[in-house]
Amino acid sequence: MPQLIFFTGPMNCGKSTLALQTDFSEQQAGRRGRLFTRDDRAGSATVSSRLGLERQASEVTDDFDFWGFVIRELTHGRRVDYLICDEAQFYTPDHIDQLARIVDELQLDVYCFGILTDFRTQLFPATRRLVELCDRMELLQVRPRCWCGDPATHNARTVDGRMVTEGSQVVVGDIAGAAPQVVAYEVLCRRHHRRHTTAAVAGVSAAEPLPFVD
């Protein structure tokens, strides 16, 4: 049975890599799909993995209509078996409703990939809707680690290495290592996210061994 599946986890756990691998595996089985993304760190209309993999994709905007897109493809004789939707946290709730309709009425598989909560530990509107509607939610097994060595579960936004808790929910950036005063992101365990203790605040370099105490 076709399903709406939501693959999730914190940053740096391999979501985009899995999205590209899923697309490759489906194509190897003779199926034809479409790849979508929104606000990828590599630029518009691109799905990029931190392993260096990249693929062109369709860029999703607020007024993009998944249902209309797929119907046009099918009525023009173009085969569509599945959809791969990366960075799904940046979609709108309406997009998620459209994707659920595609699964139910067109009998297509839809694979969504995205983080569950923002830098304030609050659900994105689209991920909230995915949790409400998806047939299955899969937590990715690759577990990034906090600077302390514990499993990282929370996404932190940083400016000049210091965690911030105010601002727009969506600000595109990459993992820690950006220049000063540029938005960056870091994954932390819950304890250090609550304490706002980033690697820079703790005085830990990524090249140093992981400490055993705070």
C-alpha positions as CSV (number, residue, x, y, z in Angstrom):
1,M,0.0,0.0,0.0
2,P,1.3,3.5,-0.8
3,Q,2.3,5.5,2.3
4,L,3.2,8.9,3.5
5,I,6.4,8.3,5.4
6,F,8.2,10.9,7.5
7,F,12.0,10.4,8.1
8,T,13.2,12.7,10.8
9,G,16.1,13.3,13.2
10,P,18.3,16.2,14.4
11,M,20.6,18.0,12.0
12,N,23.6,16.1,10.7
13,C,22.0,12.7,11.0
14,G,21.9,12.0,7.2
15,K,18.4,12.9,6.2
16,S,19.4,14.4,2.8
17,T,21.8,11.5,2.2
18,L,19.0,9.1,2.8
19,A,16.6,11.1,0.5
20,L,19.2,10.8,-2.3
21,Q,19.8,7.1,-1.6
22,T,16.0,6.4,-1.5
23,D,15.6,8.0,-4.9
24,F,18.6,6.0,-6.3
25,S,17.2,2.7,-4.9
26,E,13.7,3.4,-6.4
27,Q,15.2,4.2,-9.8
28,Q,17.2,1.0,-9.7
29,A,14.0,-0.9,-9.2
30,G,12.6,0.7,-12.4
31,R,10.4,3.3,-10.7
32,R,10.2,6.9,-11.7
33,G,9.8,9.7,-9.1
34,R,10.3,13.4,-8.6
35,L,12.6,15.2,-6.2
36,F,11.6,18.3,-4.2
37,T,13.3,20.6,-1.7
38,R,13.1,24.0,-0.1
39,D,15.8,26.4,1.2
40,D,18.6,23.8,0.9
41,R,21.9,25.2,2.2
42,A,23.5,24.6,-1.3
43,G,21.0,26.9,-3.0
44,S,17.7,26.8,-4.8
45,A,16.4,23.6,-6.5
46,T,19.2,21.4,-5.0
47,V,19.2,18.5,-2.6
48,S,22.7,18.4,-1.0
49,S,24.2,16.0,1.5
50,R,27.1,16.9,3.7
51,L,28.9,13.8,2.3
52,G,29.2,15.8,-1.0
53,L,26.3,14.4,-2.9
54,E,24.0,16.7,-4.9
55,R,21.0,16.4,-7.1
56,Q,18.8,18.9,-9.0
57,A,15.3,19.1,-7.7
58,S,12.1,21.2,-7.9
59,E,12.1,24.1,-5.5
60,V,9.0,24.3,-3.3
61,T,7.5,27.8,-2.7
62,D,4.5,28.8,-0.6
63,D,2.2,28.8,-3.6
64,F,3.5,25.5,-5.0
65,D,0.7,22.9,-5.6
66,F,1.9,19.3,-5.3
67,W,-1.5,18.0,-6.4
68,G,-1.6,20.2,-9.5
69,F,2.0,19.3,-10.4
70,V,1.5,15.6,-10.3
71,I,-1.8,15.8,-12.1
72,R,-0.1,17.7,-14.9
73,E,2.7,15.2,-15.1
74,L,0.3,12.3,-15.4
75,T,-2.1,13.9,-17.9
76,H,0.9,14.6,-20.1
77,G,1.8,11.0,-20.1
78,R,4.8,11.2,-17.8
79,R,5.2,8.4,-15.3
80,V,5.3,9.2,-11.6
81,D,5.6,6.4,-9.0
82,Y,6.8,8.3,-5.9
83,L,7.8,11.7,-4.6
84,I,10.9,12.5,-2.5
85,C,10.4,15.7,-0.4
86,D,13.6,17.0,1.4
87,E,13.7,19.8,3.9
88,A,10.0,19.2,4.5
89,Q,10.1,21.2,7.7
90,F,10.1,24.3,5.5
91,Y,6.9,23.4,3.6
92,T,3.5,24.7,4.6
93,P,0.7,22.6,6.3
94,D,-1.2,22.9,3.0
95,H,1.7,21.2,1.2
96,I,1.4,18.3,3.6
97,D,-2.3,18.0,3.1
98,Q,-1.7,17.9,-0.7
99,L,0.9,15.1,-0.2
100,A,-1.5,13.0,1.9
101,R,-4.1,13.4,-0.9
102,I,-1.6,12.2,-3.5
103,V,-1.0,9.1,-1.4
104,D,-4.7,8.4,-0.8
105,E,-6.2,9.3,-4.2
106,L,-3.4,8.7,-6.7
107,Q,-1.8,5.8,-4.8
108,L,1.8,7.2,-5.0
109,D,4.4,6.7,-2.3
110,V,5.6,10.0,-0.7
111,Y,8.8,10.1,1.3
112,C,9.4,13.2,3.4
113,F,12.7,14.1,5.1
114,G,13.1,16.9,7.7
115,I,13.9,18.0,11.2
116,L,11.1,17.8,13.7
117,T,11.8,20.9,15.9
118,D,13.4,24.3,15.4
119,F,16.1,26.0,17.5
120,R,13.6,26.8,20.2
121,T,12.5,23.1,20.4
122,Q,9.2,23.9,18.9
123,L,7.6,21.9,16.1
124,F,7.6,23.5,12.6
125,P,4.0,23.9,11.3
126,A,4.7,21.4,8.5
127,T,6.3,18.8,10.7
128,R,3.3,19.1,13.1
129,R,1.0,18.3,10.2
130,L,3.3,15.5,9.1
131,V,3.1,13.9,12.5
132,E,-0.7,14.2,12.4
133,L,-1.1,12.7,8.9
134,C,1.8,10.4,8.1
135,D,1.3,6.7,7.9
136,R,4.7,6.1,9.6
137,M,7.4,8.2,11.2
138,E,10.9,6.9,11.1
139,L,13.6,8.2,13.4
140,L,17.0,8.0,11.6
141,Q,19.4,5.6,13.3
142,V,22.6,7.7,12.6
143,R,22.9,9.7,15.8
144,P,25.1,12.9,15.8
145,R,26.8,13.7,19.0
146,C,26.9,16.8,21.2
147,W,30.3,18.3,21.9
148,C,30.1,16.5,25.3
149,G,29.9,13.1,23.7
150,D,26.2,12.4,24.5
151,P,23.7,11.8,21.7
152,A,22.6,15.1,20.2
153,T,18.9,15.6,20.1
154,H,18.3,19.3,19.8
155,N,19.1,21.9,17.1
156,A,20.8,25.1,18.3
157,R,21.1,28.3,16.3
158,T,24.3,30.2,17.0
159,V,25.8,33.6,16.3
160,D,29.5,34.0,16.8
161,G,29.4,30.6,18.6
162,R,26.8,31.6,21.1
163,M,23.3,30.1,21.2
164,V,20.4,32.4,20.4
165,T,16.7,31.7,21.2
166,E,14.9,34.5,19.4
167,G,14.4,35.3,15.8
168,S,12.6,34.0,12.7
169,Q,11.8,30.3,12.8
170,V,13.4,29.9,9.3
171,V,16.9,31.3,8.8
172,V,19.0,29.3,6.4
173,G,22.5,28.4,7.6
174,D,24.9,25.5,8.1
175,I,26.4,23.6,11.0
176,A,28.8,25.3,13.3
177,G,32.0,26.7,11.7
178,A,30.6,29.8,9.9
179,A,32.3,33.2,10.2
180,P,31.5,35.5,13.1
181,Q,28.1,37.2,13.1
182,V,26.8,34.7,10.5
183,V,24.0,32.4,11.5
184,A,25.2,28.8,12.1
185,Y,23.7,25.7,13.7
186,E,25.0,23.1,16.1
187,V,23.4,19.9,17.5
188,L,23.4,19.6,21.3
189,C,22.1,17.2,23.8
190,R,19.1,18.3,25.8
191,R,21.1,19.2,28.8
192,H,23.5,21.6,27.0
193,H,20.7,23.0,24.8
194,R,18.8,23.9,28.1
195,R,22.0,25.5,29.4
196,H,22.8,27.2,26.1
197,T,26.3,25.7,26.3
198,T,27.7,25.4,22.8
199,A,31.1,24.0,21.9
200,A,32.4,27.6,21.7
201,V,31.1,28.5,25.1
202,A,32.6,25.4,26.5
203,G,35.9,26.1,24.9
204,V,35.9,22.9,23.0
205,S,37.3,22.5,19.5
206,A,35.9,20.0,17.0
207,A,39.4,18.7,16.6
208,E,39.9,18.0,20.4
209,P,38.9,14.7,22.1
210,L,35.5,14.7,23.6
211,P,35.5,15.7,27.3
212,F,34.0,13.5,30.0
213,V,32.7,16.3,32.1
214,D,31.0,19.7,31.6
